[in-house]
């Protein structure tokens, strides 16, 4: 019994919902990825949150939203939203912005590429 409900009945109802395509792990993952992206989260954070929900990393490559994401562009958008258009003026400012992206769940290579692309675009 789970919270007053019979485990067998719960399993039966869940199976029926899946058979009717009203309950789908892949649709949940797609929705969760979109929500994470809209919050400015990177791949590490989204993967961690999905693991907390019982979704393994093996489900991600099957999801078109996950494969098609340009994580560097996402990191640049998050930076601009939080810190504005101007590049960091000092090493300390750059470190602060890099830590911010790291806390949001972006990889070190994505963070470095986001800054190098931004600097290159500003010089052109």
N, C-alpha and C positions, 0 to 999 in steps of 0.2 A: 504494500500500500504506500502510495506517495501522496502525502497531504490529503488523505481521505479517498483517493482514487485507486482503483485496481490497476496494477501495472499492465496486465493483459489487455484491459479495455483501452488504456492509453495507447498501447502499441497498435491495437487494431484500428483505432481512429486515425492515428498518424499514417499507417499504411494506406488507409482509404483516401486520405487527403493527398498523399503522394501519387496514388493511382489516378486520381482525378486531376493531377498536375496543379493542385492548389497549394501544395507545399513543396518547395524545391530548394535544395542546398545551394545549387548554382545561382539561382535568382537571388537568394539571400546574400551570397558572396558578392555578386555584381552590385547589389544595392549598397552593401557595406563599403565596398571600394569607392563607389561614387560619393558616399557620405564622407569618407575619410579624405578624399581629394578636395571636396568642397570646404573642408575644415583646414586645408593646407597641411595635411599629414603626408609624410614620406612613406616609402615602402616598408621600412623596418617597423615603424609604428603600426601600420595597417596589418602587417603579418603578425605582429605580437598580439594585437587585439583580436584577430581572427583565431589565433591559437587559444586565447583565453575563452573563446566561445566554442572551442572544440573542433575547429576547422583546420585541417592539416595543410601544410604548404603544397602538397601534391595537387590540391584543387586549383591553385592559382594559375598555372600555365594554361589551363583549359578555358579561362575566363578572358574574353576579348578585351574587356576594359583594362585588365592587368597588363596584357602583352603590349597594348598600343599606347601606354602612358609614356610621355616624355618627362621623366622625373627631373631632369635638369631644368626644363622650362617651368615645371611646377615649383621648384625651389626658387627660381628667379621671381616668379609671381608672388610667392610668400614673402620674399625679401622686400619687394617693392611695396607690398601692402603694409608691412610692419615698419619699414624704415624709410620709405619714400624713394624717389627717383635717383637721388645723388649717391655716388659711390662712397664707401667709408673713407674718411679723411686721414685716419691714423691706423696704425697696426692694432691698437687696442680696440678701436671701433670694428675693424674687420674681424678680430677674434670674437668679439661679442656677437656679431651677426652670424659667424660660423657656428658658434655654440648654440645659438637660437635654432638654426637649421638642424643641427645634430639632435637637439631636444625634440624637434618635430618629427624625427625619424628618417632623415635623409642620410645616405651613405657618405663617407668621406670623399669618395671620388665624385659623386654627384655635386657635393658642396663646392669642391675645388673647381670643377668644370663650370658650375653656375657663376662663380666669381670671374674666372678667366674669360668666359664668353661675354659677360657683361662689360668687363674692362675693354675687350677687343671691340665690341659694338660701340662703345662710347668714343673710342679713338677714331673710328671711321667717319 
